[in-house]
Amino acid sequence: MRDSSSALHQIGQLMCEATRDILWQPSADWLSSQSTGGALRCRVGSGQATYHRYDPRKKQHLINYGLRMIAAKLQPETAEGWLSTREIRGRGYFDGELSTLNLLAHTCCHEFSHLLQYSAGQRSFGSVHNRHFYEILDQLHESGGAVATRHFLAEQARTRGLELPAATFELPDSRHLAQRWQVGETVTFGEGTGQKHGEIIRVNRKTCTVRGKGPARGTRYRVPLSMLRKTG
């Protein structure tokens, strides 16, 4: 699949449309009755960050889908480190099958579950992916919302001539990923203001231990192999 910025942005826009039309609309009346109330804004960001936020001043929910997140979920080698991958496999969503289409549809459901969780007053600092969150996410899958989201993405991508693979794939052996990294290499990870630089001090089976440099000096991080990027 071509991963040009234009194609990725169009896929991101489809995810925004699916979130509004398939997930938000059926819940709009209930959401308007909650203390948070407000409207929904979806956007496609240029980085990796994918998240839900609520602005109490504007009474507006924001869901941001990152271009680099979308690109990462196009290939098994870079899809491994994402929570959505672990959720599909570990909780049996979409019969536990991984594909680009399943991952992106589930990402829409994951972020919308955070919106519902926040609106219900079940999200707090340090308690984000809690029992209440997974009850909501499970319900989205059990009620058919996730399948409807996947169908919307597939049909709209086909109509607009976008390639959105539905073929299932297996994750690569983590031993092969680990062989790409060596102790002493300088790497970056994270996005935007959260981007950090460091040096690999240990290569583990699924992560690397990285010693921070610059503003992150003095801190050690365990970074999933798929989230690391070489510098220079």
trRosetta pair geometry for C-beta under 8 A, 3 or more apart (Angstrom, degrees):
i j d omega theta_ij theta_ji phi_ij phi_ji
1 7 7.8 -173 164 141 94 147
1 74 5.6 -124 65 -159 129 123
1 100 7.5 18 -2 -48 159 174
1 163 4.6 -164 -124 105 99 127
1 164 7.9 77 -124 -86 147 26
1 165 6.2 -116 -47 -27 131 109
2 7 5.4 118 99 -2 96 163
2 163 7.1 105 27 35 76 129
3 7 6.7 -124 -136 74 20 122
3 8 6.1 41 -169 -57 66 111
3 71 5.1 84 -168 -129 127 97
3 74 6.0 -145 -92 29 119 169
4 7 4.8 89 57 10 83 101
4 8 6.9 -155 90 -4 41 89
5 8 5.8 -59 -145 41 31 111
5 9 6.0 33 156 -23 66 108
5 67 6.6 8 -139 -164 76 148
6 9 5.8 -56 -147 34 27 111
6 10 6.6 27 154 -19 62 105
7 10 5.7 -54 -151 34 32 111
7 11 6.6 32 151 -17 64 103
7 162 6.5 149 -156 -135 88 95
7 163 7.7 -1 -168 38 133 86
8 11 5.7 -54 -152 36 34 111
8 12 6.4 38 149 -20 65 105
8 67 4.8 80 132 -154 131 91
8 70 5.0 142 -158 92 96 132
8 71 5.7 -22 -111 -61 140 88
9 12 5.4 -51 -149 36 35 116
9 13 6.5 39 150 -22 65 101
9 44 5.5 129 -143 120 71 157
9 67 6.5 -21 -74 -103 68 114
10 13 5.5 -48 -149 33 34 113
10 14 6.7 40 149 -21 62 100
10 160 6.8 -161 172 134 128 141
10 162 5.7 -158 113 -92 125 137
11 14 5.5 -49 -154 31 36 115
11 15 6.7 40 147 -20 65 100
11 70 5.5 142 95 -165 125 142
11 104 7.1 -73 168 -142 113 158
11 157 7.2 25 -111 -104 82 112
11 162 6.2 167 -75 176 82 145
11 164 6.5 146 -120 -92 113 108
12 15 5.5 -50 -152 32 36 114
12 16 6.6 39 148 -19 65 100
12 44 3.4 89 132 -114 141 125
12 65 4.8 177 -145 97 95 121
12 67 6.3 -60 -49 -89 143 66
12 70 5.8 -101 -67 -46 90 151
13 16 5.4 -48 -152 33 38 115
13 17 6.5 39 150 -19 66 102
13 44 6.2 -58 -57 -33 63 134
14 17 5.6 -52 -148 36 34 112
14 18 6.3 36 152 -20 66 104
14 152 7.9 169 177 130 93 89
14 153 5.7 100 145 -129 121 75
14 156 5.3 164 -136 103 113 131
14 157 6.3 26 -123 -67 169 81
14 160 7.7 -148 -77 32 121 147
14 162 7.3 -140 -34 58 147 160
14 164 7.9 -88 84 -73 161 149
15 18 5.7 -50 -145 36 32 112
15 19 6.4 36 153 -22 63 104
15 42 7.6 -156 109 177 77 135
15 44 7.8 112 55 -89 110 97
15 65 5.1 87 93 -73 142 171
15 70 7.8 -138 -18 -93 144 118
15 104 6.1 -107 -90 176 117 104
15 107 7.1 -23 -145 90 136 111
15 108 5.4 -155 -161 -78 88 107
15 153 7.1 23 -85 -104 61 116
16 19 5.7 -54 -150 33 30 113
16 20 6.5 22 155 -12 65 107
16 42 3.5 159 -140 120 95 133
16 43 7.0 62 -100 -66 137 14
16 44 6.8 -92 -36 -47 125 87
16 63 7.6 166 -116 87 75 107
16 65 6.8 -132 -57 12 82 128
17 20 5.9 -59 -147 41 31 106
17 21 5.7 4 167 1 70 118
17 152 7.5 -150 110 155 96 124
17 156 6.9 169 86 -145 140 172
18 21 6.4 -64 -126 50 23 94
18 22 5.0 -17 -171 20 66 124
18 23 7.0 52 140 -5 69 101
18 105 7.5 -98 157 -122 159 70
18 108 5.3 -39 102 -133 119 163
18 149 5.0 88 173 -150 123 82
18 152 4.7 147 -113 98 98 133
18 153 5.6 -16 -68 -61 148 86
18 156 7.7 -143 -62 20 96 145
19 22 7.2 -37 -86 51 10 86
19 23 5.2 -41 -152 43 47 123
19 24 6.1 53 146 -24 66 106
19 40 7.4 -150 131 161 107 141
19 42 5.3 137 69 -88 136 147
19 63 6.0 -132 179 74 164 155
19 108 5.1 -145 -75 -155 87 103
19 111 7.3 -32 -115 84 134 114
19 112 5.8 -174 -142 -69 93 116
19 149 8.0 41 -75 -129 47 119
20 23 7.5 23 -13 53 7 80
20 24 4.9 -33 -139 34 38 133
20 25 6.9 61 155 -37 56 91
20 40 6.3 176 -105 96 83 132
20 42 6.2 -117 -45 0 101 134
21 24 7.4 28 -15 46 15 92
21 25 5.9 4 -155 -12 32 130
21 152 6.9 167 85 -146 118 152
22 25 7.3 44 -29 30 5 105
22 26 7.8 -13 168 -3 37 110
22 108 7.9 45 70 143 121 143
22 145 6.9 134 150 -162 97 76
22 148 5.1 175 -157 122 121 107
22 149 4.9 161 109 -88 152 70
22 152 5.2 -127 -53 -18 139 156
23 26 7.3 -77 -166 35 21 98
23 27 7.0 -13 159 9 59 120
23 108 6.6 -173 -22 152 145 104
23 109 7.1 -173 -98 -101 138 58
23 112 4.4 -56 161 -134 150 165
23 140 7.6 8 -125 -139 107 123
23 145 6.2 80 -104 -175 78 119
23 149 6.5 21 -49 -83 103 119
24 27 6.2 -89 -157 52 31 98
24 28 6.1 56 153 -68 74 88
24 31 7.7 -38 -158 4 74 157
24 40 5.1 -95 -125 10 147 164
24 112 7.3 -127 -61 -131 70 120
25 28 5.6 -22 -147 -23 33 118
26 145 7.7 -130 49 -106 146 111
27 30 5.4 -63 -167 49 68 110
27 31 5.3 67 136 -28 91 109
27 116 6.8 -82 -159 -94 159 107
28 31 5.7 -60 -143 40 28 111
28 32 6.2 28 160 -22 65 107
29 32 5.9 -56 -148 33 28 110
29 33 6.8 24 154 -18 61 107
30 33 5.9 -63 -157 34 34 110
30 34 7.0 38 149 -30 65 101
31 34 5.8 -49 -157 18 39 115
31 36 7.5 -55 -171 80 80 101
31 37 7.1 115 145 -134 71 30
31 38 7.8 -76 152 59 106 67
31 116 7.9 -92 -88 -105 102 67
31 119 5.7 -60 -129 -144 81 160
32 37 5.6 42 -147 -138 46 78
33 37 7.8 150 22 -93 8 80
34 37 6.1 -166 75 -54 67 50
34 119 4.7 79 103 -178 170 96
34 120 7.3 -84 -122 -77 141 41
35 121 7.9 47 37 -61 121 110
36 54 6.1 -50 -154 -160 128 146
36 56 7.6 -92 -133 -106 76 77
36 59 7.0 153 171 -149 56 78
36 61 7.6 62 149 -61 126 99
36 118 6.7 74 -73 127 165 93
36 119 4.9 -113 40 -118 136 72
37 59 5.4 -13 87 -171 97 124
38 54 7.6 133 57 -152 161 97
38 58 7.2 82 -137 117 123 68
38 59 3.4 -160 -87 153 104 78
38 60 5.1 -152 -176 -76 125 32
38 61 6.1 135 106 -16 124 78
39 59 7.2 79 10 113 71 82
39 60 5.3 -17 62 -117 82 80
39 61 7.1 -143 100 29 38 78
40 60 7.5 153 -97 -164 16 71
40 61 4.9 -22 -109 69 67 107
40 62 8.0 154 -161 -86 54 27
40 63 7.1 0 -168 4 100 104
40 115 7.5 20 -112 -145 111 152
41 60 5.7 22 -3 176 112 117
41 61 7.0 174 27 87 67 54
41 62 5.1 -19 72 -106 100 72
41 63 7.6 176 90 27 51 64
42 62 7.7 152 -91 -159 31 51
42 63 5.0 -16 -111 67 79 97
42 64 7.8 170 -158 -82 53 32
42 65 7.3 18 -175 -4 96 104
43 62 7.1 -17 14 -163 106 96
43 63 7.7 161 26 85 60 53
43 64 5.6 -17 70 -111 89 73
43 65 7.6 -171 94 28 42 72
44 64 7.7 129 -120 -161 14 64
44 65 5.5 -34 -113 72 65 91
44 66 7.8 128 -169 -113 60 14
44 67 6.4 70 169 -62 100 83
45 49 6.0 -34 93 69 157 89
45 50 7.8 -161 38 -84 121 55
45 64 4.7 36 -26 -179 121 112
45 65 6.8 175 19 79 82 35
45 66 4.8 -35 73 -101 105 64
45 67 6.7 -129 93 -7 53 79
46 66 7.5 -23 79 -149 19 75
46 67 5.6 -14 -148 15 32 126
46 68 7.9 43 145 -19 44 94
47 66 5.1 -53 93 -143 56 119
47 67 7.0 94 31 40 10 85
47 68 5.6 -36 173 13 40 122
47 191 3.8 122 172 -178 130 133
47 192 5.2 -79 -53 -39 169 96
48 66 4.7 81 178 140 13 155
48 68 3.9 -56 -81 81 73 121
48 69 5.3 114 -161 -52 59 77
48 72 7.2 47 -132 -18 102 135
48 190 7.8 -160 55 -175 133 27
48 191 4.1 -168 36 -52 96 141
49 64 6.4 12 113 108 92 128
49 66 5.0 132 57 -66 40 134
49 69 7.6 -99 61 -38 12 121
49 191 5.1 -142 -32 75 88 136
49 192 6.4 -29 -17 7 131 128
49 194 7.5 108 -75 32 120 132
50 64 6.3 -153 -133 100 41 73
50 65 5.5 22 -124 -128 101 45
50 66 4.8 -106 -57 7 80 96
50 69 4.7 21 -37 -45 126 171
50 107 6.6 -38 165 -170 154 119
50 111 6.6 -100 158 -74 95 129
51 63 7.5 -159 99 -144 38 52
51 64 5.6 8 50 50 73 101
51 111 7.0 153 -174 -125 13 109
51 114 7.8 -73 -169 93 56 167
52 61 6.7 -17 -165 -172 98 98
52 62 7.0 154 -155 84 48 54
52 63 5.1 -17 -99 -98 77 77
52 64 8.0 -175 -79 18 31 70
52 111 5.0 150 -48 -170 103 83
52 112 7.7 145 -80 -83 138 22
52 114 4.0 167 35 97 140 124
52 115 5.1 -134 -152 -60 148 76
52 118 6.9 -153 125 -9 126 137
53 61 7.5 157 85 -158 43 52
53 62 4.8 -10 61 60 89 104
53 64 7.7 17 8 -4 103 107
54 60 7.3 168 -154 87 57 42
54 61 5.4 -27 -102 -103 79 65
54 62 7.4 -177 -84 19 29 75
54 115 7.9 130 -68 -129 103 70
54 118 5.6 179 -25 148 137 150
55 58 4.4 22 106 37 122 103
55 59 7.3 -63 92 -6 75 13
55 60 4.9 -1 52 57 107 88
55 62 6.8 54 -15 -15 103 112
56 59 6.7 22 -159 -78 36 54
61 115 5.2 56 -161 -133 146 113
61 118 7.7 150 -114 74 110 136
63 111 4.9 104 -144 147 117 132
63 112 7.1 -12 -92 -73 153 62
63 115 6.8 -52 -65 -56 113 124
65 69 6.6 -121 -175 66 67 129
65 70 6.7 59 157 -51 105 107
65 107 7.1 93 -124 135 106 127
65 111 7.6 -113 -77 -14 83 164
66 69 4.0 94 70 -1 97 107
66 70 7.0 -163 96 -7 55 80
66 191 7.1 -24 -141 -158 150 178
67 70 5.7 -54 -155 34 35 111
67 71 6.4 33 150 -17 68 106
68 71 5.4 -48 -143 39 38 114
68 72 6.2 45 154 -26 66 103
68 191 6.8 178 49 -97 144 134
69 72 5.7 -54 -149 32 29 113
69 73 6.6 18 156 -13 63 108
69 82 7.6 101 -152 -109 89 134
69 107 7.3 136 147 -141 127 153
70 73 6.2 -67 -154 38 30 104
70 74 7.3 44 147 -38 61 97
70 104 6.8 43 -126 -106 81 116
71 74 5.8 -43 -163 5 39 119
71 78 7.5 -21 122 107 73 152
72 75 7.5 -86 -170 44 35 84
72 78 4.1 -122 -153 140 72 115
72 79 6.3 143 143 -82 77 51
72 81 8.0 -63 174 52 134 98
72 82 6.9 133 118 -50 126 124
72 226 7.0 105 -161 156 115 116
73 78 7.4 -102 -56 101 27 93
73 79 5.0 80 -126 -107 53 99
73 82 6.8 -17 -83 0 98 161
73 84 7.6 -10 -105 76 132 135
73 100 5.7 124 134 -133 86 71
73 103 4.3 -162 -166 116 127 143
73 104 6.1 150 108 -60 147 81
73 107 7.4 -103 -53 -38 167 139
74 78 7.5 16 52 62 69 118
74 79 7.8 -169 42 -58 27 107
74 100 5.4 27 -118 -110 46 130
74 165 7.5 99 -150 24 70 118
75 78 5.0 59 72 25 100 97
75 79 6.4 -171 85 -20 44 95
76 79 5.6 -61 -132 34 29 113
76 80 6.9 50 169 -49 62 90
76 98 7.5 92 -111 122 88 134
76 169 4.7 -128 -68 135 117 132
76 170 6.7 27 -133 87 150 39
76 171 5.4 -176 -173 -117 104 42
76 172 5.6 126 123 -25 113 84
77 80 7.1 -45 -174 -8 22 110
77 172 5.5 22 -96 -1 69 137
77 177 6.9 159 -153 -96 83 106
77 226 6.7 162 147 -114 57 105
78 81 7.5 -48 -173 21 47 100
78 226 4.9 144 -138 -165 46 112
79 82 6.1 -58 -170 18 54 117
79 85 5.4 133 151 -81 86 134
79 98 6.9 135 127 -177 144 127
79 100 7.9 -124 -85 -92 141 64
79 103 6.2 -89 -147 -100 124 161
79 169 8.0 105 41 79 148 126
79 171 7.2 -125 82 -105 97 91
79 226 7.3 -98 39 -162 19 163
80 85 6.1 -151 -141 122 24 168
80 171 5.0 101 -99 -148 101 121
80 172 7.1 -81 -54 41 137 81
80 174 7.4 161 177 -91 156 88
80 177 7.3 -101 43 -60 157 162
80 206 8.0 -135 144 -152 125 100
80 224 7.2 -170 104 175 90 123
80 225 7.4 -1 83 64 130 98
80 226 4.9 156 56 -32 92 143
81 85 7.5 82 57 34 19 138
81 224 3.3 130 -131 131 121 149
81 225 6.8 -164 -67 54 120 57
81 226 3.7 -157 -10 54 117 112
81 227 5.0 -133 126 -34 165 94
82 85 4.7 102 69 -2 85 101
82 86 7.4 -159 100 0 51 83
82 103 7.3 76 82 -158 147 119
82 226 7.8 -67 -26 91 72 140
83 86 5.6 -57 -152 40 41 109
83 87 6.1 42 151 -23 72 106
83 110 7.5 133 101 -151 109 153
83 129 7.7 -121 -165 -95 147 153
84 87 5.6 -52 -144 35 32 113
84 88 6.4 34 158 -20 65 103
84 103 5.5 102 122 -155 128 77
84 106 5.0 138 -162 105 109 117
84 107 5.2 -35 -92 -76 156 77
84 110 5.9 -103 -95 -31 98 153
85 88 6.1 -54 -150 33 28 108
85 89 6.5 13 158 -4 63 111
85 98 6.4 29 -138 -117 85 125
85 103 6.6 -3 -77 -115 73 113
85 171 7.4 91 -178 -81 133 128
86 89 6.1 -64 -146 47 30 103
86 90 5.3 13 165 -8 70 123
87 90 6.1 -60 -123 48 22 100
87 91 5.3 -16 -174 18 65 119
87 93 6.3 17 133 10 87 131
87 106 6.8 172 88 170 120 135
87 110 7.1 142 42 -92 166 121
87 137 7.5 -63 -168 154 140 149
88 91 7.2 -56 -109 52 10 84
88 92 7.9 -62 178 127 43 2
88 93 4.7 -85 -121 64 60 101
88 94 5.9 -19 -148 44 107 107
88 96 6.3 128 150 -138 73 37
88 97 7.4 -78 165 64 119 33
88 98 6.0 124 103 -86 142 74
88 102 6.2 90 -130 143 148 119
88 103 7.0 -80 -28 -92 151 65
88 106 5.8 -93 -70 -69 107 171
89 92 8.0 14 175 -67 19 36
89 96 5.5 66 -128 -155 45 87
89 98 6.9 -10 -61 -53 97 108
91 134 7.6 -153 -108 -155 148 113
91 137 8.0 37 125 115 168 118
91 138 7.3 -120 179 -93 133 88
92 95 6.7 -18 -175 -137 77 21
92 96 4.9 -39 -125 -54 53 93
93 96 7.3 108 53 -71 42 40
93 102 7.7 148 119 -177 96 108
93 106 5.9 102 125 -110 147 126
93 141 5.2 -108 -123 -114 95 150
93 146 6.6 -94 -163 167 111 167
94 97 5.3 -97 128 51 98 84
94 102 4.5 174 119 -140 175 123
94 105 7.7 108 -66 76 136 124
94 106 7.0 -94 -12 -60 125 117
94 141 7.9 -106 -35 -140 61 118
94 146 7.2 -119 -56 138 88 128
94 150 7.4 117 -99 -69 122 156
97 102 6.1 172 97 -51 80 167
97 168 4.6 -70 -172 -112 107 128
98 102 6.2 -147 -143 72 29 132
98 103 6.6 35 -156 -55 77 102
98 168 6.1 98 67 -155 53 78
98 169 5.8 -71 101 62 100 71
98 170 7.5 121 55 -98 122 24
98 171 7.0 47 48 -47 167 86
99 102 4.5 91 49 9 82 103
99 103 6.8 -150 85 -7 40 88
99 165 6.2 -132 -178 119 98 85
99 166 5.4 45 149 -168 153 34
99 167 5.9 160 -128 79 119 31
99 168 4.9 -79 -62 -94 101 46
99 169 6.4 119 -102 6 57 82
100 103 5.8 -59 -146 37 28 111
100 104 6.3 18 161 -12 65 110
100 164 6.2 -148 110 -173 116 61
100 165 4.5 78 30 61 123 90
100 166 7.6 -87 57 -73 81 29
101 104 6.3 -62 -145 40 26 102
101 105 6.2 23 159 -15 64 111
101 150 6.0 80 155 -153 100 95
101 153 6.3 162 -150 102 85 125
101 154 5.9 33 -144 -77 136 96
101 164 5.4 92 -86 145 89 97
101 165 6.4 -135 -25 94 92 43
101 166 4.3 -5 9 -99 147 68
102 105 5.9 -58 -143 40 28 109
102 106 6.0 25 159 -17 65 111
102 150 6.6 4 -101 -114 51 129
102 166 7.7 96 -28 -144 81 64
102 168 7.9 26 0 -103 137 78
103 106 5.9 -59 -147 40 25 109
103 107 6.4 33 152 -27 62 104
104 107 5.4 -44 -146 28 35 117
104 108 7.0 42 152 -20 61 96
104 153 6.3 159 102 -158 116 162
104 164 7.3 -83 40 -158 149 114
105 108 5.9 -49 -160 29 35 113
105 109 6.8 29 146 -13 65 106
105 146 6.2 100 143 -173 109 75
105 149 4.6 139 -157 111 93 102
105 150 3.8 -4 -106 -81 166 75
105 153 5.6 -135 -79 13 92 143
106 109 5.4 -56 -150 41 40 112
106 110 6.0 47 150 -28 71 103
106 146 6.6 24 -96 -148 63 118
107 110 5.5 -48 -143 32 32 116
107 111 6.5 24 161 -11 64 104
108 111 6.4 -63 -151 40 26 101
108 112 6.2 19 156 -13 64 114
108 149 5.2 -166 83 -172 138 142
108 153 7.9 -167 -13 -55 145 128
109 112 5.8 -60 -141 43 29 108
109 113 6.2 38 156 -28 65 104
109 137 6.4 102 142 -142 102 80
109 140 4.8 159 -157 127 113 146
109 141 7.0 76 177 -61 160 78
109 145 6.6 128 -113 114 110 105
109 146 4.9 -8 -69 -100 154 91
109 149 6.1 -165 -54 27 95 163
110 113 5.8 -54 -154 28 26 114
110 114 7.1 28 148 -18 59 99
110 137 6.5 22 -108 -118 56 124
111 114 5.6 -46 -158 28 40 114
111 115 6.9 44 144 -20 64 98
112 115 5.2 -44 -155 30 44 117
112 116 6.5 41 149 -15 69 100
112 140 7.2 124 87 -110 114 152
113 116 5.7 -51 -147 40 36 109
113 117 6.0 43 151 -24 66 107
113 133 6.0 90 142 -167 114 76
113 136 4.5 144 -151 110 94 114
113 137 4.3 0 -106 -74 163 80
113 140 6.1 -105 -75 -14 103 142
114 117 5.4 -52 -142 37 31 117
114 118 6.2 33 157 -20 65 104
114 123 6.9 65 -159 -88 72 153
114 128 7.5 0 -122 -171 107 94
114 133 6.9 9 -91 -132 59 112
115 118 6.0 -55 -149 35 27 108
115 119 6.4 24 154 -17 62 110
116 119 5.7 -56 -145 39 31 112
116 120 6.2 24 157 -14 66 110
116 136 5.0 170 92 -158 127 143
117 120 6.0 -65 -149 41 26 105
117 122 5.0 -93 -166 75 75 101
117 123 4.7 86 130 -47 104 110
117 132 5.9 122 -135 119 98 103
117 133 4.9 1 -95 -98 150 74
117 136 5.6 -134 -65 11 86 156
118 121 7.7 42 177 -69 33 24
118 122 7.7 -104 -75 52 19 64
118 123 4.6 -41 -88 33 64 135
120 132 7.1 -154 94 173 131 129
120 136 7.8 -171 12 -76 145 133
122 130 7.2 -140 158 72 95 123
122 132 3.7 -113 170 129 142 160
122 133 7.2 -173 118 -52 115 63
123 127 6.9 -175 -152 98 43 80
123 128 6.1 37 -149 -121 98 57
123 130 7.7 176 -107 22 57 116
123 132 7.7 -133 -59 85 62 126
123 133 7.2 73 -87 -71 94 104
124 127 4.8 24 61 51 86 108
127 130 4.7 19 180 -54 87 137
128 133 6.8 41 150 -53 48 154
129 133 5.4 -106 -139 73 39 153
129 134 7.2 57 -178 -47 73 95
130 133 5.3 107 51 6 58 102
130 134 7.5 -131 104 2 33 90
131 134 6.2 -65 -150 42 31 102
131 135 6.3 36 153 -25 67 105
132 135 5.6 -51 -148 31 32 115
132 136 6.7 32 154 -17 63 103
133 136 5.9 -61 -159 36 32 109
133 137 6.3 24 151 -14 68 109
134 137 5.3 -49 -136 42 41 111
134 138 5.9 48 158 -24 68 102
135 138 5.8 -50 -145 35 27 113
135 139 6.5 28 153 -20 60 108
136 139 5.7 -58 -152 35 30 112
136 140 6.6 34 151 -23 64 101
137 140 5.7 -48 -151 28 35 114
137 141 6.9 27 153 -11 63 103
138 141 6.0 -64 -158 40 33 106
138 142 6.0 23 153 -14 71 113
139 142 5.6 -57 -135 43 33 107
139 143 5.7 29 166 -20 69 113
140 143 6.3 -57 -137 38 21 107
140 145 4.3 -77 -164 69 73 129
140 146 5.5 93 133 -45 90 91
141 145 7.2 -74 -65 57 22 84
141 146 4.4 0 -105 3 63 141
141 147 7.9 91 -152 -25 57 80
144 147 5.2 -56 -157 44 62 113
144 148 5.7 65 144 -25 83 103
145 148 5.7 -55 -146 37 30 112
145 149 6.3 33 154 -22 64 105
146 149 5.6 -52 -150 34 32 113
146 150 6.4 33 152 -18 65 104
147 150 5.6 -52 -149 37 33 112
147 151 6.3 35 152 -20 66 105
148 151 5.6 -52 -145 37 32 112
148 152 6.3 36 154 -22 64 104
149 152 5.7 -52 -149 33 31 113
149 153 6.5 29 155 -16 64 105
150 153 5.9 -56 -150 37 31 110
150 154 6.3 28 155 -18 66 109
151 154 5.8 -57 -146 38 30 110
151 155 6.1 22 160 -14 67 111
152 155 6.2 -61 -143 40 25 104
152 156 6.0 14 164 -10 64 115
153 156 6.2 -63 -140 43 23 103
153 157 6.0 24 161 -20 63 112
153 164 6.2 -138 150 154 98 162
154 157 6.0 -59 -146 36 23 110
154 158 6.4 23 156 -18 61 108
154 164 6.4 -145 -108 88 53 125
154 166 6.3 31 -112 -71 121 127
155 158 5.8 -56 -150 35 30 111
155 159 6.3 30 153 -20 65 107
156 159 5.5 -51 -144 36 34 113
156 160 6.1 13 162 -3 67 113
156 162 8.0 3 119 38 70 122
157 160 6.2 -70 -143 49 26 97
157 162 4.2 -92 -154 75 80 102
157 163 7.3 -82 169 61 118 1
157 164 3.9 -47 -162 4 171 128
158 161 7.8 36 -178 -68 27 27
158 162 7.8 -77 -48 52 21 69
172 176 5.5 -87 161 63 116 125
172 177 6.1 122 97 -44 121 100
173 176 4.9 87 74 -1 91 102
173 177 7.6 -169 97 -3 50 83
174 177 5.3 -52 -152 38 47 114
174 178 6.1 51 150 -26 73 103
174 205 5.5 60 117 161 133 76
174 206 4.9 -46 -152 -91 148 73
174 225 6.9 148 -153 13 86 147
175 178 5.6 -52 -147 33 32 114
175 179 6.8 40 152 -29 62 101
175 205 7.3 -34 -78 -148 65 77
176 179 5.8 -48 -156 22 35 116
176 180 7.8 43 147 -28 58 94
177 180 6.0 -47 -171 13 43 114
177 206 7.9 40 77 -130 131 49
177 225 4.4 100 143 130 124 152
177 226 7.0 -47 -152 -62 144 74
178 181 6.4 -73 -165 40 45 99
178 203 5.4 119 -168 167 96 113
178 204 7.4 -119 -118 88 125 33
178 205 6.4 -68 -63 -145 146 29
178 206 7.8 -71 -66 -75 108 23
178 225 6.3 -94 -78 -100 58 145
180 225 7.5 110 52 -173 113 114
181 185 6.1 -125 -158 38 74 146
181 187 7.7 -6 -132 -65 116 141
181 200 5.9 178 172 -114 112 167
181 203 5.2 163 96 -110 106 120
181 208 5.6 -86 139 -81 160 138
181 225 6.9 -139 -9 -135 136 95
181 228 6.7 33 -91 94 136 160
182 185 5.2 104 65 -29 75 112
182 200 6.9 130 93 82 35 141
182 203 7.0 -43 -114 -44 22 138
183 200 5.5 -131 -121 113 38 96
183 201 6.2 41 -143 -150 95 24
183 202 6.7 18 -99 -84 106 28
183 203 6.4 -111 -53 -17 77 96
184 199 6.5 -20 -149 -174 27 107
184 200 6.6 -33 27 67 25 87
185 199 7.1 160 81 -152 35 64
185 200 4.9 19 53 19 84 121
185 230 6.8 -62 176 -122 122 88
186 197 7.0 5 -176 -175 97 96
186 198 7.4 180 -148 98 61 29
186 199 5.6 -36 -97 -96 63 73
186 200 8.0 -134 -73 0 18 79
186 213 7.6 -10 -139 -4 101 151
186 230 7.7 81 83 -160 64 60
186 231 4.8 -59 113 47 101 121
186 232 6.8 68 71 -2 119 118
187 197 7.5 169 89 -151 41 55
187 198 6.2 -22 63 68 81 73
187 199 7.5 134 18 -109 78 24
187 200 6.1 60 -2 -43 123 95
187 208 7.4 73 28 89 161 150
187 210 6.3 -92 62 -119 117 133
187 223 7.7 -169 111 75 139 157
187 228 4.8 -25 -171 -163 143 102
187 229 6.3 136 -165 68 83 43
187 230 6.2 -55 -109 -102 75 37
187 231 6.3 -175 -114 -11 21 94
188 195 6.0 6 -177 -176 112 103
188 196 6.8 163 -153 84 65 43
188 197 5.3 -30 -98 -98 80 67
188 198 7.8 131 -99 21 36 67
188 228 7.8 131 68 -160 39 56
188 229 5.0 -30 64 67 87 101
188 231 5.6 98 -21 -66 99 104
189 195 7.3 171 90 -148 29 63
189 196 6.0 -18 63 59 75 90
189 198 7.7 -31 19 27 101 109
189 210 7.1 157 10 24 130 169
189 221 7.4 -159 64 115 138 149
189 223 4.9 -129 -66 -143 175 144
189 227 5.1 61 -144 135 113 97
189 228 5.6 -47 -76 -102 110 51
189 229 6.7 157 -80 16 56 82
190 194 4.3 -123 -179 123 121 85
190 195 4.4 178 95 -107 96 37
190 196 5.0 68 21 7 136 82
190 227 8.0 50 -45 168 44 115
191 194 5.9 24 62 63 52 99
191 195 5.8 17 -131 -66 8 89
192 195 6.3 160 57 -22 25 95
196 210 7.9 124 114 116 117 135
196 212 5.9 -58 -179 -125 121 101
196 215 7.8 -112 -122 74 81 92
196 216 4.5 58 -149 -45 112 157
196 221 7.0 109 96 -17 152 158
197 212 7.3 91 80 -158 52 62
197 213 4.7 -56 105 61 97 106
197 214 5.5 59 53 14 116 122
197 216 6.8 167 52 35 58 123
197 231 7.0 36 -135 -60 104 152
198 210 3.9 94 104 163 139 106
198 211 5.4 170 -168 80 107 38
198 212 4.6 -61 -93 -102 112 34
198 213 5.3 172 -101 -2 44 84
198 216 6.3 -69 -68 97 103 133
198 221 6.7 175 0 32 169 115
199 210 6.7 150 69 -157 28 72
199 211 5.2 -20 59 58 85 95
199 213 6.5 80 -18 -45 88 115
200 203 6.5 29 174 -65 127 80
200 208 4.9 -49 -128 177 106 130
200 209 7.2 101 -157 74 62 53
200 210 5.7 -42 -93 -100 51 74
200 228 8.0 33 -76 -140 115 148
201 209 5.4 -61 66 102 87 99
201 210 7.0 141 10 -121 83 22
201 211 5.0 61 -26 -21 127 108
201 220 7.5 -64 39 -128 134 110
202 208 6.8 163 87 -163 54 60
202 209 3.9 21 51 38 102 117
203 208 5.4 -25 -111 -111 57 88
203 209 8.0 -118 -58 22 21 75
204 207 4.7 7 60 64 123 72
204 208 6.5 -172 20 -91 82 30
204 209 6.6 85 -25 -24 110 87
204 222 7.3 -1 16 -146 148 101
206 224 6.6 -32 151 -133 86 73
206 225 6.3 -115 -177 -8 43 107
207 222 4.6 35 150 178 151 87
207 223 5.9 146 -161 69 92 34
207 224 5.5 -58 -101 -93 82 34
207 225 6.4 -136 -104 -39 27 71
208 222 7.6 168 80 -151 33 50
208 223 5.5 -22 59 60 83 92
208 225 6.4 99 -20 -94 93 66
208 228 6.1 33 28 -64 133 148
209 220 6.0 0 -175 -177 95 111
209 221 7.3 158 -154 80 49 43
209 222 5.8 -25 -96 -97 67 68
209 223 8.0 150 -101 16 18 77
210 220 6.9 155 78 -158 45 60
210 221 4.8 -20 60 62 97 95
210 222 7.8 166 16 -90 79 19
210 223 5.4 13 -1 1 126 123
210 228 7.8 168 -64 -108 137 113
211 219 7.8 149 -157 84 50 41
211 220 5.6 -29 -100 -102 60 78
212 215 7.8 -69 165 89 122 50
212 216 2.9 -114 -167 128 131 99
212 217 5.5 -139 108 -76 92 22
212 218 6.7 -39 66 44 112 42
212 219 4.3 25 8 62 139 85
212 220 7.1 -132 -8 -78 86 28
212 221 6.6 83 -57 -11 94 107
213 216 6.3 27 48 65 32 92
213 217 5.8 25 -145 -78 27 83
214 217 6.2 173 58 -34 19 95
216 219 5.2 -86 -179 49 78 116
216 221 7.7 -23 178 -26 134 123
223 227 5.4 -123 177 79 95 113
223 228 5.6 105 121 -68 128 92
224 227 4.6 80 67 3 90 109
224 228 7.7 -153 93 -20 50 82
225 228 6.2 -52 -161 14 37 114
